[in-house]
């Protein structure tokens, strides 16, 4: 049995965080996601775009590893795997698991650093 875990708006749309799919034989990620959308059609606009491809702000993971084909969802699944489907509410999905985020964050100049602080107010007597 393949288990699908949903987060955020996807879980809110169907009022549950998990869905299980019975499989008999090899199946692909796309077949499992289509089964989920058939059962819960309200997820369709959250997962698919107008051209029937996965939306750019949705990420798919199999056993905590990003799928190798995020646009075609052709990854073959084991019958006991766990799928995570996440929808980004911020930057594009490609940045969700960026490995250089610490470097980018530390290289930004903060407006709260001492060099930007206002000079102390001196009282005139």
N, CA, C and O atoms as a printed pandas DataFrame, in Angstrom:
     atom_number atom_name residue_name chain_id  residue_number  x_coord  y_coord  z_coord
0              1         N          UNK        A               1    0.842   -1.170    0.000
1              2        CA          UNK        A               1    0.000    0.000    0.000
2              3         C          UNK        A               1    0.891    1.237    0.000
3              4         O          UNK        A               1    1.810    1.352    0.811
4              5         N          UNK        A               2    0.612    2.149   -0.907
5              6        CA          UNK        A               2    1.349    3.403   -1.005
6              7         C          UNK        A               2    0.620    4.451   -0.181
7              8         O          UNK        A               2   -0.596    4.616   -0.282
8              9         N          UNK        A               3    1.384    5.148    0.628
9             10        CA          UNK        A               3    0.798    6.179    1.488
10            11         C          UNK        A               3    1.205    7.549    0.963
11            12         O          UNK        A               3    2.379    7.798    0.689
12            13         N          UNK        A               4    0.216    8.440    0.827
13            14        CA          UNK        A               4    0.466    9.814    0.384
14            15         C          UNK        A               4    0.214   10.733    1.569
15            16         O          UNK        A               4   -0.844   10.678    2.197
16            17         N          UNK        A               5    1.193   11.576    1.868
17            18        CA          UNK        A               5    1.053   12.564    2.933
18            19         C          UNK        A               5    0.991   13.948    2.304
19            20         O          UNK        A               5    1.830   14.314    1.481
20            21         N          UNK        A               6   -0.008   14.699    2.704
21            22        CA          UNK        A               6   -0.224   16.044    2.170
22            23         C          UNK        A               6    0.027   17.071    3.261
23            24         O          UNK        A               6   -0.147   16.783    4.445
24            25         N          UNK        A               7    0.433   18.261    2.866
25            26        CA          UNK        A               7    0.701   19.311    3.836
26            27         C          UNK        A               7    0.051   20.611    3.395
27            28         O          UNK        A               7   -0.276   20.792    2.222
28            29         N          UNK        A               8   -0.129   21.507    4.341
29            30        CA          UNK        A               8   -0.610   22.850    4.063
30            31         C          UNK        A               8   -1.976   22.918    3.401
31            32         O          UNK        A               8   -2.931   22.272    3.831
32            33         N          UNK        A               9   -2.041   23.722    2.339
33            34        CA          UNK        A               9   -3.318   23.940    1.639
34            35         C          UNK        A               9   -3.867   22.671    1.015
35            36         O          UNK        A               9   -5.081   22.524    0.876
36            37         N          UNK        A              10   -2.985   21.752    0.636
37            38        CA          UNK        A              10   -3.464   20.496    0.050
38            39         C          UNK        A              10   -4.242   19.700    1.084
39            40         O          UNK        A              10   -5.307   19.160    0.784
40            41         N          UNK        A              11   -3.717   19.625    2.296
41            42        CA          UNK        A              11   -4.412   18.908    3.367
42            43         C          UNK        A              11   -5.704   19.622    3.754
43            44         O          UNK        A              11   -6.716   18.977    4.028
44            45         N          UNK        A              12   -5.668   20.947    3.777
45            46        CA          UNK        A              12   -6.870   21.709    4.114
46            47         C          UNK        A              12   -7.974   21.506    3.082
47            48         O          UNK        A              12   -9.154   21.475    3.432
48            49         N          UNK        A              13   -7.600   21.369    1.825
49            50        CA          UNK        A              13   -8.595   21.232    0.756
50            51         C          UNK        A              13   -9.429   19.969    0.908
51            52         O          UNK        A              13  -10.611   19.964    0.561
52            53         N          UNK        A              14   -8.829   18.893    1.423
53            54        CA          UNK        A              14   -9.582   17.636    1.549
54            55         C          UNK        A              14   -9.792   17.223    3.014
55            56         O          UNK        A              14  -10.297   16.136    3.294
56            57         N          UNK        A              15   -9.401   18.095    3.932
57            58        CA          UNK        A              15   -9.618   17.878    5.363
58            59         C          UNK        A              15   -8.943   16.619    5.913
59            60         O          UNK        A              15   -9.446   16.005    6.855
60            61         N          UNK        A              16   -7.819   16.241    5.334
61            62        CA          UNK        A              16   -7.040   15.117    5.843
62            63         C          UNK        A              16   -5.592   15.278    5.387
63            64         O          UNK        A              16   -5.312   15.952    4.395
64            65         N          UNK        A              17   -4.695   14.660    6.112
65            66        CA          UNK        A              17   -3.279   14.791    5.762
66            67         C          UNK        A              17   -2.724   13.546    5.074
67            68         O          UNK        A              17   -1.574   13.543    4.635
68            69         N          UNK        A              18   -3.532   12.486    4.977
69            70        CA          UNK        A              18   -2.997   11.270    4.349
70            71         C          UNK        A              18   -4.043   10.586    3.472
71            72         O          UNK        A              18   -5.249   10.769    3.635
72            73         N          UNK        A              19   -3.536    9.804    2.553
73            74        CA          UNK        A              19   -4.370    9.049    1.614
74            75         C          UNK        A              19   -3.594    7.787    1.264
75            76         O          UNK        A              19   -2.380    7.843    1.069
76            77         N          UNK        A              20   -4.273    6.659    1.183
77            78        CA          UNK        A              20   -3.608    5.399    0.867
78            79         C          UNK        A              20   -4.121    4.837   -0.446
79            80         O          UNK        A              20   -5.313    4.894   -0.747
80            81         N          UNK        A              21   -3.188    4.291   -1.222
81            82        CA          UNK        A              21   -3.506    3.748   -2.540
82            83         C          UNK        A              21   -3.120    2.277   -2.564
83            84         O          UNK        A              21   -1.978    1.922   -2.271
84            85         N          UNK        A              22   -4.073    1.427   -2.914
85            86        CA          UNK        A              22   -3.795   -0.006   -3.100
86            87         C          UNK        A              22   -3.230   -0.202   -4.496
87            88         O          UNK        A              22   -3.784    0.306   -5.471
88            89         N          UNK        A              23   -2.143   -0.930   -4.594
89            90        CA          UNK        A              23   -1.551   -1.185   -5.907
90            91         C          UNK        A              23   -1.362   -2.676   -6.106
91            92         O          UNK        A              23   -1.159   -3.431   -5.155
92            93         N          UNK        A              24   -1.432   -3.078   -7.346
93            94        CA          UNK        A              24   -1.130   -4.467   -7.700
94            95         C          UNK        A              24   -0.136   -4.416   -8.855
95            96         O          UNK        A              24   -0.513   -4.254  -10.015
96            97         N          UNK        A              25    1.111   -4.553   -8.519
97            98        CA          UNK        A              25    2.142   -4.480   -9.546
98            99         C          UNK        A              25    2.766   -3.100   -9.607
99           100         O          UNK        A              25    2.434   -2.222   -8.812
100          101         N          UNK        A              26    3.665   -2.916  -10.550
101          102        CA          UNK        A              26    4.364   -1.635  -10.664
102          103         C          UNK        A              26    3.408   -0.494  -11.014
103          104         O          UNK        A              26    2.456   -0.662  -11.777
104          105         N          UNK        A              27    3.687    0.645  -10.444
105          106        CA          UNK        A              27    2.889    1.828  -10.723
106          107         C          UNK        A              27    3.810    3.039  -10.752
107          108         O          UNK        A              27    4.908    3.007  -10.195
108          109         N          UNK        A              28    3.364    4.098  -11.398
109          110        CA          UNK        A              28    4.173    5.310  -11.481
110          111         C          UNK        A              28    3.596    6.384  -10.563
111          112         O          UNK        A              28    2.461    6.295  -10.094
112          113         N          UNK        A              29    4.396    7.371  -10.334
113          114        CA          UNK        A              29    3.976    8.494   -9.508
114          115         C          UNK        A              29    2.739    9.160  -10.101
115          116         O          UNK        A              29    1.818    9.524   -9.370
116          117         N          UNK        A              30    2.715    9.319  -11.410
117          118        CA          UNK        A              30    1.580    9.976  -12.062
118          119         C          UNK        A              30    0.289    9.186  -11.839
119          120         O          UNK        A              30   -0.761    9.778  -11.588
120          121         N          UNK        A              31    0.357    7.856  -11.929
121          122        CA          UNK        A              31   -0.848    7.039  -11.726
122          123         C          UNK        A              31   -1.380    7.199  -10.305
123          124         O          UNK        A              31   -2.592    7.249  -10.099
124          125         N          UNK        A              32   -0.492    7.278   -9.336
125          126        CA          UNK        A              32   -0.908    7.429   -7.938
126          127         C          UNK        A              32   -1.521    8.811   -7.711
127          128         O          UNK        A              32   -2.544    8.933   -7.037
128          129         N          UNK        A              33   -0.902    9.848   -8.270
129          130        CA          UNK        A              33   -1.439   11.202   -8.108
130          131         C          UNK        A              33   -2.788   11.336   -8.819
131          132         O          UNK        A              33   -3.692   11.996   -8.308
132          133         N          UNK        A              34   -2.930   10.711   -9.997
133          134        CA          UNK        A              34   -4.224   10.739  -10.692
134          135         C          UNK        A              34   -5.303   10.037   -9.874
135          136         O          UNK        A              34   -6.451   10.481   -9.846
136          137         N          UNK        A              35   -4.936    8.940   -9.209
137          138        CA          UNK        A              35   -5.885    8.247   -8.341
138          139         C          UNK        A              35   -6.325    9.154   -7.194
139          140         O          UNK        A              35   -7.504    9.187   -6.842
140          141         N          UNK        A              36   -5.385    9.882   -6.617
141          142        CA          UNK        A              36   -5.701   10.823   -5.541
142          143         C          UNK        A              36   -6.646   11.909   -6.035
143          144         O          UNK        A              36   -7.612   12.247   -5.351
144          145         N          UNK        A              37   -6.377   12.456   -7.215
145          146        CA          UNK        A              37   -7.209   13.533   -7.758
146          147         C          UNK        A              37   -8.588   13.009   -8.171
147          148         O          UNK        A              37   -9.576   13.737   -8.069
148          149         N          UNK        A              38   -8.669   11.758   -8.636
149          150        CA          UNK        A              38   -9.986   11.176   -8.940
150          151         C          UNK        A              38  -10.834   11.062   -7.683
151          152         O          UNK        A              38  -12.038   11.316   -7.708
152          153         N          UNK        A              39  -10.202   10.681   -6.593
153          154        CA          UNK        A              39  -10.921   10.530   -5.325
154          155         C          UNK        A              39  -11.254   11.889   -4.710
155          156         O          UNK        A              39  -12.303   12.055   -4.088
156          157         N          UNK        A              40  -10.354   12.862   -4.889
157          158        CA          UNK        A              40  -10.539   14.210   -4.334
158          159         C          UNK        A              40  -10.345   15.244   -5.441
159          160         O          UNK        A              40   -9.272   15.840   -5.537
160          161         N          UNK        A              41  -11.357   15.469   -6.278
161          162        CA          UNK        A              41  -11.212   16.387   -7.415
162          163         C          UNK        A              41  -10.906   17.832   -7.012
163          164         O          UNK        A              41  -10.405   18.604   -7.829
164          165         N          UNK        A              42  -11.197   18.201   -5.783
165          166        CA          UNK        A              42  -10.900   19.562   -5.335
166          167         C          UNK        A              42   -9.391   19.845   -5.278
167          168         O          UNK        A              42   -8.983   21.003   -5.182
168          169         N          UNK        A              43   -8.564   18.793   -5.338
169          170        CA          UNK        A              43   -7.111   18.958   -5.359
170          171         C          UNK        A              43   -6.575   19.315   -6.749
171          172         O          UNK        A              43   -5.453   19.805   -6.873
172          173         N          UNK        A              44   -7.347   19.077   -7.759
173          174        CA          UNK        A              44   -6.875   19.269   -9.140
174          175         C          UNK        A              44   -6.254   20.649   -9.383
175          176         O          UNK        A              44   -5.144   20.707   -9.913
176          177         N          UNK        A              45   -6.905   21.761   -9.026
177          178        CA          UNK        A              45   -6.274   23.061   -9.296
178          179         C          UNK        A              45   -5.038   23.330   -8.447
179          180         O          UNK        A              45   -4.226   24.190   -8.789
180          181         N          UNK        A              46   -4.889   22.606   -7.348
181          182        CA          UNK        A              46   -3.714   22.781   -6.501
182          183         C          UNK        A              46   -2.500   22.021   -7.044
183          184         O          UNK        A              46   -1.362   22.420   -6.801
184          185         N          UNK        A              47   -2.739   20.925   -7.779
185          186        CA          UNK        A              47   -1.649   20.062   -8.240
186          187         C          UNK        A              47   -1.337   20.256   -9.716
187          188         O          UNK        A              47   -0.167   20.330  -10.092
188          189         N          UNK        A              48   -2.372   20.339  -10.568
189          190        CA          UNK        A              48   -2.159   20.431  -12.026
190          191         C          UNK        A              48   -2.360   21.844  -12.518
191          192         O          UNK        A              48   -3.217   22.560  -12.000
192          193         N          UNK        A              49   -1.583   22.265  -13.516
193          194        CA          UNK        A              49   -1.801   23.568  -14.140
194          195         C          UNK        A              49   -2.753   23.403  -15.333
195          196         O          UNK        A              49   -3.313   22.324  -15.528
196          197         N          UNK        A              50   -2.938   24.446  -16.118
197          198        CA          UNK        A              50   -3.887   24.415  -17.236
198          199         C          UNK        A              50   -3.479   23.461  -18.349
199          200         O          UNK        A              50   -4.319   23.050  -19.150
200          201         N          UNK        A              51   -2.205   23.104  -18.409
201          202        CA          UNK        A              51   -1.734   22.204  -19.464
202          203         C          UNK        A              51   -1.592   20.763  -18.969
203          204         O          UNK        A              51   -0.919   19.952  -19.605
204          205         N          UNK        A              52   -2.217   20.448  -17.848
205          206        CA          UNK        A              52   -2.222   19.099  -17.263
206          207         C          UNK        A              52   -0.837   18.621  -16.841
207          208         O          UNK        A              52   -0.551   17.423  -16.848
208          209         N          UNK        A              53    0.016   19.570  -16.474
209          210        CA          UNK        A              53    1.326   19.250  -15.911
210          211         C          UNK        A              53    1.327   19.665  -14.450
211          212         O          UNK        A              53    0.550   20.535  -14.056
212          213         N          UNK        A              54    2.182   19.061  -13.645
213          214        CA          UNK        A              54    2.237   19.490  -12.239
214          215         C          UNK        A              54    2.603   20.969  -12.139
215          216         O          UNK        A              54    3.463   21.460  -12.870
216          217         N          UNK        A              55    1.945   21.660  -11.235
217          218        CA          UNK        A              55    2.214   23.084  -11.039
218          219         C          UNK        A              55    3.652   23.286  -10.568
219          220         O          UNK        A              55    4.240   22.399   -9.948
220          221         N          UNK        A              56    4.202   24.434  -10.861
221          222        CA          UNK        A              56    5.577   24.729  -10.488
222          223         C          UNK        A              56    5.799   24.904   -9.001
223          224         O          UNK        A              56    6.932   24.810   -8.530
224          225         N          UNK        A              57    4.729   25.158   -8.248
225          226        CA          UNK        A              57    4.892   25.356   -6.814
226          227         C          UNK        A              57    4.562   24.104   -6.004
227          228         O          UNK        A              57    4.385   24.180   -4.788
228          229         N          UNK        A              58    4.480   22.957   -6.671
229          230        CA          UNK        A              58    4.200   21.693   -5.989
230          231         C          UNK        A              58    5.423   20.781   -6.106
231          232         O          UNK        A              58    5.984   20.598   -7.186
232          233         N          UNK        A              59    5.815   20.219   -4.968
233          234        CA          UNK        A              59    6.970   19.319   -4.936
234          235         C          UNK        A              59    6.509   17.917   -4.550
235          236         O          UNK        A              59    5.624   17.749   -3.711
236          237         N          UNK        A              60    7.121   16.916   -5.174
237          238        CA          UNK        A              60    6.791   15.516   -4.919
238          239         C          UNK        A              60    8.037   14.805   -4.403
239          240         O          UNK        A              60    9.115   14.921   -4.986
240          241         N          UNK        A              61    7.881   14.071   -3.310
241          242        CA          UNK        A              61    8.987   13.319   -2.710
242          243         C          UNK        A              61    8.547   11.882   -2.492
243          244         O          UNK        A              61    7.415   11.624   -2.081
244          245         N          UNK        A              62    9.446   10.952   -2.769
245          246        CA          UNK        A              62    9.191    9.535   -2.514
246          247         C          UNK        A              62   10.191    9.094   -1.460
247          248         O          UNK        A              62   11.402    9.151   -1.675
248          249         N          UNK        A              63    9.679    8.655   -0.325
249          250        CA          UNK        A              63   10.526    8.272    0.806
250          251         C          UNK        A              63   11.542    9.368    1.109
251          252         O          UNK        A              63   12.726    9.091    1.298
252          253         N          UNK        A              64   11.077   10.599    1.153
253          254        CA          UNK        A              64   11.850   11.797    1.493
254          255         C          UNK        A              64   12.907   12.192    0.465
255          256         O          UNK        A              64   13.781   13.005    0.764
256          257         N          UNK        A              65   12.840   11.637   -0.725
257          258        CA          UNK        A              65   13.778   11.971   -1.802
258          259         C          UNK        A              65   12.973   12.601   -2.940
259          260         O          UNK        A              65   11.953   12.046   -3.348
260          261         N          UNK        A              66   13.421   13.767   -3.463
261          262        CA          UNK        A              66   12.674   14.383   -4.571
262          263         C          UNK        A              66   12.568   13.429   -5.763
263          264         O          UNK        A              66   13.500   12.678   -6.050
264          265         N          UNK        A              67   11.429   13.466   -6.451
265          266        CA          UNK        A              67   11.256   12.617   -7.628
266          267         C          UNK        A              67   12.240   13.033   -8.708
267          268         O          UNK        A              67   12.623   14.201   -8.789
268          269         N          UNK        A              68   12.647   12.090   -9.530
269          270        CA          UNK        A              68   13.633   12.400  -10.571
270          271         C          UNK        A              68   12.992   13.049  -11.795
271          272         O          UNK        A              68   13.686   13.683  -12.589
272          273         N          UNK        A              69   11.681   12.899  -11.956
273          274        CA          UNK        A              69   10.972   13.492  -13.094
274          275         C          UNK        A              69    9.792   14.324  -12.573
275          276         O          UNK        A              69    8.654   13.856  -12.603
276          277         N          UNK        A              70   10.049   15.555  -12.095
277          278        CA          UNK        A              70    8.971   16.342  -11.499
278          279         C          UNK        A              70    7.910   16.836  -12.471
279          280         O          UNK        A              70    6.811   17.188  -12.043
280          281         N          UNK        A              71    8.205   16.872  -13.766
281          282        CA          UNK        A              71    7.188   17.337  -14.710
282          283         C          UNK        A              71    6.378   16.193  -15.305
283          284         O          UNK        A              71    5.191   16.362  -15.580
284          285         N          UNK        A              72    6.998   15.029  -15.509
285          286        CA          UNK        A              72    6.279   13.896  -16.077
286          287         C          UNK        A              72    5.791   12.895  -15.052
287          288         O          UNK        A              72    4.914   12.081  -15.340
288          289         N          UNK        A              73    6.358   12.952  -13.853
289          290        CA          UNK        A              73    6.018   12.038  -12.757
290          291         C          UNK        A              73    6.080   10.575  -13.200
291          292         O          UNK        A              73    5.188    9.785  -12.892
292          293         N          UNK        A              74    7.139   10.229  -13.923
293          294        CA          UNK        A              74    7.269    8.869  -14.451
294          295         C          UNK        A              74    8.033    7.931  -13.521
295          296         O          UNK        A              74    8.307    6.793  -13.902
296          297         N          UNK        A              75    8.379    8.364  -12.337
297          298        CA          UNK        A              75    9.111    7.523  -11.395
298          299         C          UNK        A              75    8.281    6.284  -11.050
299          300         O          UNK        A              75    7.093    6.387  -10.746
300          301         N          UNK        A              76    8.921    5.115  -11.103
301          302        CA          UNK        A              76    8.249    3.870  -10.726
302          303         C          UNK        A              76    8.352    3.726   -9.211
303          304         O          UNK        A              76    9.418    3.926   -8.628
304          305         N          UNK        A              77    7.235    3.377   -8.586
305          306        CA          UNK        A              77    7.155    3.332   -7.131
306          307         C          UNK        A              77    7.125    1.903   -6.591
307          308         O          UNK        A              77    6.604    0.984   -7.224
308          309         N          UNK        A              78    7.700    1.751   -5.401
309          310        CA          UNK        A              78    7.560    0.479   -4.669
310          311         C          UNK        A              78    6.164    0.446   -4.063
311          312         O          UNK        A              78    5.554    1.496   -3.862
312          313         N          UNK        A              79    5.668   -0.707   -3.778
313          314        CA          UNK        A              79    4.304   -0.814   -3.249
314          315         C          UNK        A              79    4.197   -0.414   -1.782
315          316         O          UNK        A              79    3.091   -0.341   -1.245
316          317         N          UNK        A              80    5.319   -0.155   -1.126
317          318        CA          UNK        A              80    5.294    0.228    0.290
318          319         C          UNK        A              80    5.886    1.608    0.545
319          320         O          UNK        A              80    6.257    1.921    1.677
320          321         N          UNK        A              81    5.979    2.424   -0.476
321          322        CA          UNK        A              81    6.630    3.724   -0.307
322          323         C          UNK        A              81    5.675    4.755    0.305
323          324         O          UNK        A              81    4.462    4.555    0.378
324          325         N          UNK        A              82    6.269    5.850    0.733
325          326        CA          UNK        A              82    5.516    6.996    1.247
326          327         C          UNK        A              82    5.820    8.194    0.359
327          328         O          UNK        A              82    6.978    8.508    0.085
328          329         N          UNK        A              83    4.766    8.848   -0.079
329          330        CA          UNK        A              83    4.894   10.014   -0.955
330          331         C          UNK        A              83    4.500   11.255   -0.161
331          332         O          UNK        A              83    3.490   11.262    0.542
332          333         N          UNK        A              84    5.303   12.291   -0.283
333          334        CA          UNK        A              84    4.967   13.593    0.288
334          335         C          UNK        A              84    4.679   14.544   -0.871
335          336         O          UNK        A              84    5.458   14.642   -1.819
336          337         N          UNK        A              85    3.562   15.233   -0.779
337          338        CA          UNK        A              85    3.226   16.247   -1.775
338          339         C          UNK        A              85    3.111   17.571   -1.027
339          340         O          UNK        A              85    2.278   17.733   -0.135
340          341         N          UNK        A              86    3.967   18.511   -1.413
341          342        CA          UNK        A              86    4.029   19.798   -0.736
342          343         C          UNK        A              86    3.776   20.921   -1.735
343          344         O          UNK        A              86    4.216   20.860   -2.883
344          345         N          UNK        A              87    3.074   21.929   -1.287
345          346        CA          UNK        A              87    2.869   23.106   -2.115
346          347         C          UNK        A              87    3.577   24.271   -1.447
347          348         O          UNK        A              87    3.325   24.581   -0.282
348          349         N          UNK        A              88    4.458   24.909   -2.191
349          350        CA          UNK        A              88    5.224   26.026   -1.658
350          351         C          UNK        A              88    4.332   27.254   -1.553
351          352         O          UNK        A              88    3.555   27.557   -2.459
352          353         N          UNK        A              89    4.456   27.945   -0.448
353          354        CA          UNK        A              89    3.706   29.197   -0.319
354          355         C          UNK        A              89    4.644   30.384   -0.428
355          356         O          UNK        A              89    4.241   31.524   -0.194
356          357         N          UNK        A              90    5.875   30.124   -0.778
357          358        CA          UNK        A              90    6.856   31.193   -0.880
358          359         C          UNK        A              90    7.615   31.125   -2.185
359          360         O          UNK        A              90    7.044   31.320   -3.258
360          361         N          UNK        A              91    8.922   30.844   -2.089
361          362        CA          UNK        A              91    9.737   30.810   -3.309
362          363         C          UNK        A              91    9.406   29.604   -4.164
363          364         O          UNK        A              91    8.704   28.704   -3.704
364          365         N          UNK        A              92    9.892   29.561   -5.396
365          366        CA          UNK        A              92    9.656   28.406   -6.250
366          367         C          UNK        A              92   10.147   27.118   -5.591
367          368         O          UNK        A              92   11.081   27.134   -4.790
368          369         N          UNK        A              93    9.517   26.032   -5.933
369          370        CA          UNK        A              93    9.827   24.745   -5.309
370          371         C          UNK        A              93   11.295   24.388   -5.435
371          372         O          UNK        A              93   11.854   23.764   -4.533
372          373         N          UNK        A              94   11.931   24.767   -6.528
373          374        CA          UNK        A              94   13.337   24.445   -6.704
374          375         C          UNK        A              94   14.230   24.999   -5.611
375          376         O          UNK        A              94   15.354   24.533   -5.425
376          377         N          UNK        A              95   13.736   25.986   -4.890
377          378        CA          UNK        A              95   14.517   26.571   -3.811
378          379         C          UNK        A              95   14.167   25.977   -2.454
379          380         O          UNK        A              95   14.811   26.307   -1.458
380          381         N          UNK        A              96   13.165   25.112   -2.394
381          382        CA          UNK        A              96   12.722   24.569   -1.111
382          383         C          UNK        A              96   13.843   23.872   -0.356
383          384         O          UNK        A              96   13.989   24.059    0.851
384          385         N          UNK        A              97   14.620   23.086   -1.043
385          386        CA          UNK        A              97   15.672   22.306   -0.392
386          387         C          UNK        A              97   17.039   22.768   -0.864
387          388         O          UNK        A              97   17.960   21.965   -1.010
388          389         N          UNK        A              98   17.166   24.074   -1.103
389          390        CA          UNK        A              98   18.423   24.629   -1.569
390          391         C          UNK        A              98   19.518   24.412   -0.538
391          392         O          UNK        A              98   19.302   24.607    0.658
392          393         N          UNK        A              99   20.683   24.010   -0.999
393          394        CA          UNK        A              99   21.777   23.738   -0.084
394          395         C          UNK        A              99   22.592   24.982    0.244
395          396         O          UNK        A              99   23.389   24.965    1.182
396          397         N          UNK        A             100   22.408   26.050   -0.506
397          398        CA          UNK        A             100   23.203   27.247   -0.243
398          399         C          UNK        A             100   22.401   28.349    0.437
399          400         O          UNK        A             100   22.789   29.516    0.377
400          401         N          UNK        A             101   21.293   28.002    1.082
401          402        CA          UNK        A             101   20.451   29.034    1.675
402          403         C          UNK        A             101   21.165   29.766    2.799
403          404         O          UNK        A             101   20.955   30.966    2.974
404          405         N          UNK        A             102   22.007   29.073    3.570
405          406        CA          UNK        A             102   22.721   29.748    4.658
406          407         C          UNK        A             102   23.674   30.806    4.089
407          408         O          UNK        A             102   23.767   31.921    4.604
408          409         N          UNK        A             103   24.370   30.435    3.026
409          410        CA          UNK        A             103   25.304   31.363    2.406
410          411         C          UNK        A             103   24.576   32.578    1.850
411          412         O          UNK        A             103   25.013   33.714    2.036
412          413         N          UNK        A             104   23.449   32.330    1.158
413          414        CA          UNK        A             104   22.685   33.440    0.603
414          415         C          UNK        A             104   22.134   34.323    1.714
415          416         O          UNK        A             104   22.121   35.548    1.592
416          417         N          UNK        A             105   21.683   33.706    2.785
417          418        CA          UNK        A             105   21.094   34.473    3.873
418          419         C          UNK        A             105   22.150   35.315    4.583
419          420         O          UNK        A             105   21.897   36.471    4.923
420          421         N          UNK        A             106   23.323   34.747    4.806
421          422        CA          UNK        A             106   24.359   35.497    5.511
422          423         C          UNK        A             106   24.985   36.572    4.626
423          424         O          UNK        A             106   25.570   37.526    5.138
424          425         N          UNK        A             107   24.870   36.429    3.305
425          426        CA          UNK        A             107   25.465   37.423    2.423
426          427         C          UNK        A             107   24.573   38.646    2.234
427          428         O          UNK        A             107   25.027   39.690    1.767
428          429         N          UNK        A             108   23.292   38.505    2.604
429          430        CA          UNK        A             108   22.402   39.662    2.499
430          431         C          UNK        A             108   22.752   40.671    3.578
431          432         O          UNK        A             108   23.117   40.302    4.694
432          433         N          UNK        A             109   22.638   41.923    3.242
433          434        CA          UNK        A             109   22.912   42.963    4.226
434          435         C          UNK        A             109   21.645   43.225    5.004
435          436         O          UNK        A             109   20.594   43.510    4.431
436          437         N          UNK        A             110   21.751   43.129    6.275
437          438        CA          UNK        A             110   20.604   43.339    7.141
438          439         C          UNK        A             110   20.446   44.815    7.475
439          440         O          UNK        A             110   21.428   45.522    7.703
440          441         N          UNK        A             111   19.220   45.262    7.501
441          442        CA          UNK        A             111   18.968   46.656    7.883
442          443         C          UNK        A             111   18.985   46.814    9.390
443          444         O          UNK        A             111   18.878   47.933    9.891
444          445         N          UNK        A             112   19.117   45.715   10.127
445          446        CA          UNK        A             112   19.165   45.799   11.579
446          447         C          UNK        A             112   20.590   45.716   12.108
447          448         O          UNK        A             112   20.794   45.752   13.321
448          449         N          UNK        A             113   21.567   45.606   11.239
449          450        CA          UNK        A             113   22.950   45.523   11.699
450          451         C          UNK        A             113   23.396   46.896   12.197
451          452         O          UNK        A             113   22.829   47.915   11.800
452          453         N          UNK        A             114   24.406   46.927   13.061
453          454        CA          UNK        A             114   24.832   48.188   13.678
454          455         C          UNK        A             114   25.207   49.277   12.681
455          456         O          UNK        A             114   25.018   50.458   12.972
456          457         N          UNK        A             115   25.727   48.917   11.529
457          458        CA          UNK        A             115   26.141   49.945   10.580
458          459         C          UNK        A             115   24.963   50.742   10.026
459          460         O          UNK        A             115   25.144   51.841    9.501
460          461         N          UNK        A             116   23.754   50.184   10.143
461          462        CA          UNK        A             116   22.579   50.897    9.664
462          463         C          UNK        A             116   21.795   51.550   10.806
463          464         O          UNK        A             116   20.777   52.199   10.568
464          465         N          UNK        A             117   22.257   51.381   12.012
465          466        CA          UNK        A             117   21.532   51.932   13.156
466          467         C          UNK        A             117   21.585   53.454   13.116
467          468         O          UNK        A             117   22.558   54.040   12.641
468          469         N          UNK        A             118   20.547   54.076   13.613
469          470        CA          UNK        A             118   20.521   55.531   13.663
470          471         C          UNK        A             118   21.478   56.005   14.743
471          472         O          UNK        A             118   21.648   55.334   15.761
472          473         N          UNK        A             119   22.096   57.139   14.533
473          474        CA          UNK        A             119   23.003   57.645   15.559
474          475         C          UNK        A             119   22.229   57.965   16.831
475          476         O          UNK        A             119   21.053   58.326   16.772
476          477         N          UNK        A             120   22.879   57.837   17.967
477          478        CA          UNK        A             120   22.166   58.124   19.218
478          479         C          UNK        A             120   21.696   59.573   19.259
479          480         O          UNK        A             120   22.360   60.467   18.736
480          481         N          UNK        A             121   20.593   59.786   19.861
481          482        CA          UNK        A             121   20.032   61.133   19.980
482          483         C          UNK        A             121   20.700   61.804   21.173
483          484         O          UNK        A             121   20.711   61.271   22.283
484          485         N          UNK        A             122   21.238   62.949   20.928
485          486        CA          UNK        A             122   21.842   63.719   22.017
486          487         C          UNK        A             122   20.896   64.852   22.373
487          488         O          UNK        A             122   20.361   65.532   21.498
488          489         N          UNK        A             123   20.706   65.035   23.620
489          490        CA          UNK        A             123   19.782   66.089   24.070
490          491         C          UNK        A             123   20.507   67.409   24.155
491          492         O          UNK        A             123   21.633   67.517   24.642
492          493         N          UNK        A             124   19.833   68.369   23.678
493          494        CA          UNK        A             124   20.370   69.722   23.805
494          495         C          UNK        A             124   19.810   70.342   25.066
495          496         O          UNK        A             124   18.608   70.267   25.320
496          497         N          UNK        A             125   20.658   70.942   25.841
497          498        CA          UNK        A             125   20.207   71.602   27.052
498          499         C          UNK        A             125   19.977   73.053   26.858
499          500         O          UNK        A             125   19.591   73.748   27.799
